[in-house]
């Protein structure tokens, strides 16, 4: 009786053992099946991670777009508020100029009201200090107008508050590319998912930089408007003081 694999000098002993030993064959098949199952498991895990990553990048893109829309609306509101503050500051400067003149003229009219023999030009003659005060008030009004004119002439259109064609086209292309992959993603097209993930990450990277610039612009605008409000309040106080002084002058000469 032949014993397969018993002769160590037989070069065909191992092949005979593989062919006729059921335990050896079963072990080999199970071992291959284990490798295949492990591969399928790892492949499934990779696909799951990829799908999670794709969902995350899509959510981030949506958040980025929503945040940019809110930021644009905020910048537009700040722009409108700045125009209102400019008008308020201009009016405050004009009011200061007018009350300065009223204060001076009230004082001089009362001072010379009893001297009928003095000509009108002398009635409204101003002292050097009062003249300087009025000149300064007038200069403030003129300077404000000049600065605003220069500011408008130098002002460039800001892409962060303008829905320009290029940006709209870019968004449409991005959404179109995402939609175009929809059917292929449903078929587990690995390369298509990878491409969309890369596109989303590039989109996020670019627009995060824009959001940072928009944030800096908001901070700068708010700081400038805060200082402008302080100037308006200070000028309003000066106007109130001039009016009080004018009323006091008129009462003293009654």
C-alpha positions as CSV (number, residue, x, y, z in Angstrom):
1,X,0.0,0.0,0.0
2,X,1.3,3.3,-1.0
3,X,1.7,6.0,1.7
4,X,1.6,9.4,0.1
5,X,4.2,11.8,1.5
6,X,6.0,9.1,3.5
7,X,9.1,9.1,1.3
8,X,11.1,12.2,1.9
9,X,13.2,11.4,-1.2
10,X,10.2,11.4,-3.5
11,X,10.1,14.8,-5.4
12,X,6.4,14.3,-6.0
13,X,5.5,13.5,-2.4
14,X,4.2,17.0,-1.6
15,X,2.0,17.1,-4.7
16,X,0.6,13.7,-3.9
17,X,-0.1,14.9,-0.4
18,X,-2.0,18.0,-1.7
19,X,-4.1,15.8,-4.0
20,X,-5.0,13.0,-1.6
21,X,-4.9,14.6,1.9
22,X,-8.4,16.1,2.6
23,X,-7.2,18.0,5.6
24,X,-4.5,19.8,3.6
25,X,-7.0,20.8,0.9
26,X,-9.6,22.0,3.4
27,X,-7.0,24.1,5.2
28,X,-5.9,25.7,2.0
29,X,-9.4,26.6,0.9
30,X,-10.3,28.0,4.3
31,X,-7.2,30.1,4.3
32,X,-7.9,31.6,0.9
33,X,-11.5,32.2,1.9
34,X,-10.3,34.0,5.0
35,X,-8.1,36.3,2.9
36,X,-11.0,37.1,0.6
37,X,-13.3,37.9,3.5
38,X,-10.8,40.1,5.0
39,X,-10.3,41.9,1.7
40,X,-14.0,42.4,1.3
41,X,-14.3,43.7,4.9
42,X,-11.4,46.2,4.4
43,X,-12.9,47.3,1.1
44,X,-16.2,47.9,2.7
45,X,-14.7,49.9,5.5
46,X,-12.8,52.1,3.0
47,X,-16.0,52.7,1.1
48,X,-17.8,53.6,4.4
49,X,-15.1,56.0,5.4
50,X,-15.1,57.5,1.9
51,X,-18.9,58.0,2.0
52,X,-18.7,59.6,5.5
53,X,-16.0,61.9,4.2
54,X,-18.1,62.8,1.1
55,X,-21.1,63.7,3.3
56,X,-19.0,65.8,5.6
57,X,-17.5,67.8,2.7
58,X,-20.9,68.3,1.2
59,X,-22.2,69.6,4.6
60,X,-19.2,71.9,4.9
61,X,-19.7,73.3,1.4
62,X,-23.4,74.0,2.3
63,X,-22.3,75.7,5.5
64,X,-19.7,77.8,3.7
65,X,-22.2,79.0,1.1
66,X,-24.8,79.8,3.9
67,X,-22.2,81.7,5.9
68,X,-21.0,83.7,2.9
69,X,-24.6,84.7,2.1
70,X,-25.1,85.9,5.8
71,X,-21.7,87.7,5.6
72,X,-22.7,89.4,2.4
73,X,-26.0,90.6,3.9
74,X,-24.2,91.9,7.0
75,X,-21.7,93.8,4.9
76,X,-24.5,95.3,2.9
77,X,-26.2,96.4,6.1
78,X,-23.0,97.9,7.3
79,X,-22.7,99.8,4.1
80,X,-26.2,101.2,4.4
81,X,-25.5,102.1,8.0
82,X,-22.3,103.9,7.0
83,X,-24.2,106.1,4.6
84,X,-26.7,107.0,7.4
85,X,-23.8,107.9,9.7
86,X,-22.1,110.0,7.0
87,X,-25.3,112.0,6.6
88,X,-25.7,112.3,10.4
89,X,-22.1,113.5,10.7
90,X,-22.5,116.0,7.9
91,X,-25.6,117.4,9.5
92,X,-23.9,117.6,12.9
93,X,-21.0,119.6,11.3
94,X,-23.4,121.9,9.6
95,X,-25.3,122.4,12.8
96,X,-22.2,123.3,14.6
97,X,-21.3,125.9,12.0
98,X,-24.8,127.4,12.2
99,X,-24.9,127.5,16.0
100,X,-21.4,129.1,16.1
101,X,-22.7,131.9,13.9
102,X,-25.9,132.2,15.8
103,X,-24.0,132.4,19.1
104,X,-21.7,135.2,17.8
105,X,-24.4,137.2,16.1
106,X,-26.7,137.0,19.1
107,X,-23.9,138.4,21.3
108,X,-23.0,141.2,19.0
109,X,-26.6,142.2,18.1
110,X,-27.4,142.5,21.8
111,X,-24.1,144.3,22.5
112,X,-24.8,147.0,20.0
113,X,-28.5,147.1,20.0
114,X,-28.5,150.3,22.1
115,X,-26.1,152.0,19.9
116,X,-28.2,153.1,17.0
117,X,-25.6,155.3,15.5
118,X,-23.3,152.3,14.7
119,X,-23.6,151.1,11.2
120,X,-24.8,147.5,10.4
121,X,-21.4,146.3,9.2
122,X,-20.0,147.1,12.6
123,X,-22.8,145.3,14.4
124,X,-21.8,142.0,12.8
125,X,-18.0,142.5,13.1
126,X,-16.4,139.4,14.6
127,X,-13.6,139.2,17.0
128,X,-10.5,137.3,15.9
129,X,-11.3,134.3,18.2
130,X,-14.9,134.0,17.1
131,X,-13.8,134.4,13.5
132,X,-11.5,131.4,14.0
133,X,-14.2,129.3,15.6
134,X,-16.5,129.9,12.7
135,X,-13.8,129.4,10.1
136,X,-13.0,126.1,11.8
137,X,-16.6,125.0,11.8
138,X,-16.9,125.9,8.1
139,X,-13.6,124.1,7.4
140,X,-14.9,121.0,9.2
141,X,-18.0,120.9,6.9
142,X,-15.9,121.4,3.8
143,X,-13.3,118.8,4.8
144,X,-16.0,116.3,5.5
145,X,-17.5,116.7,2.1
146,X,-14.1,116.6,0.3
147,X,-13.1,113.4,2.2
148,X,-16.4,111.7,1.3
149,X,-16.0,112.7,-2.4
150,X,-12.4,111.3,-2.4
151,X,-13.6,108.2,-0.6
152,X,-16.2,107.5,-3.2
153,X,-13.9,108.1,-6.1
154,X,-11.3,105.7,-4.7
155,X,-13.8,103.1,-3.7
156,X,-13.5,99.9,-5.7
157,X,-16.4,97.4,-6.1
158,X,-16.0,94.7,-3.5
159,X,-16.5,91.2,-4.6
160,X,-17.7,90.2,-1.1
161,X,-20.8,92.4,-1.4
162,X,-21.4,91.9,-5.1
163,X,-22.9,88.9,-6.7
164,X,-20.7,89.0,-9.8
165,X,-21.2,86.7,-12.7
166,X,-17.9,84.9,-12.1
167,X,-18.9,83.9,-8.6
168,X,-22.3,82.8,-9.6
169,X,-20.9,80.8,-12.5
170,X,-18.4,79.2,-10.1
171,X,-21.2,78.1,-7.7
172,X,-23.3,76.8,-10.6
173,X,-20.3,74.8,-12.0
174,X,-19.7,73.3,-8.5
175,X,-23.3,72.3,-8.0
176,X,-23.5,70.9,-11.5
177,X,-20.4,68.8,-11.0
178,X,-21.9,67.5,-7.8
179,X,-25.1,66.6,-9.4
180,X,-23.4,65.0,-12.4
181,X,-21.7,62.5,-10.1
182,X,-25.0,61.6,-8.4
183,X,-25.8,58.6,-10.6
184,X,-22.2,57.3,-10.6
185,X,-22.0,57.6,-6.8
186,X,-25.1,55.5,-6.5
187,X,-23.1,52.8,-8.3
188,X,-20.2,53.1,-5.9
189,X,-17.9,54.7,-8.4
190,X,-14.9,55.1,-6.2
191,X,-13.0,57.5,-8.4
192,X,-16.0,59.7,-8.8
193,X,-16.4,60.0,-5.0
194,X,-12.7,60.8,-4.6
195,X,-12.9,63.5,-7.3
196,X,-15.9,65.2,-5.6
197,X,-14.2,65.1,-2.2
198,X,-11.1,66.8,-3.7
199,X,-13.3,69.4,-5.4
200,X,-15.2,70.1,-2.2
201,X,-12.0,70.5,-0.2
202,X,-10.6,72.9,-2.8
203,X,-13.8,74.9,-2.8
204,X,-13.8,75.1,1.0
205,X,-10.2,76.1,1.2
206,X,-10.7,78.9,-1.3
207,X,-13.8,80.3,0.3
208,X,-12.6,80.0,3.9
209,X,-9.9,82.5,2.8
210,X,-12.6,84.8,1.5
211,X,-14.6,84.5,4.7
212,X,-11.5,85.5,6.7
213,X,-11.2,88.6,4.6
214,X,-14.9,89.4,5.0
215,X,-14.5,89.0,8.8
216,X,-11.6,91.4,8.8
217,X,-13.6,93.9,6.7
218,X,-16.6,93.7,9.1
219,X,-14.3,94.3,12.1
220,X,-12.7,97.3,10.4
221,X,-16.1,98.7,9.4
222,X,-17.5,98.3,12.9
223,X,-14.5,100.0,14.4
224,X,-14.7,102.9,12.0
225,X,-18.4,103.3,12.6
226,X,-17.9,103.3,16.3
227,X,-15.4,106.1,16.1
228,X,-17.7,108.0,13.8
229,X,-20.6,107.7,16.3
230,X,-18.3,109.1,18.9
231,X,-17.5,112.1,16.7
232,X,-21.2,112.7,16.0
233,X,-22.0,112.6,19.7
234,X,-19.2,115.0,20.5
235,X,-20.3,117.4,17.8
236,X,-24.0,117.1,19.0
237,X,-22.8,118.1,22.5
238,X,-21.0,121.1,21.1
239,X,-24.2,122.2,19.3
240,X,-26.2,121.8,22.5
241,X,-23.6,123.9,24.3
242,X,-23.7,126.6,21.7
243,X,-27.5,126.8,21.8
244,X,-27.4,127.0,25.6
245,X,-24.8,129.8,25.4
246,X,-26.9,131.7,22.8
247,X,-30.0,131.5,24.9
248,X,-28.0,132.7,27.9
249,X,-26.6,135.7,25.9
250,X,-30.1,136.7,24.8
251,X,-31.5,136.6,28.3
252,X,-28.6,138.7,29.8
253,X,-29.4,141.5,27.4
254,X,-33.2,141.5,27.9
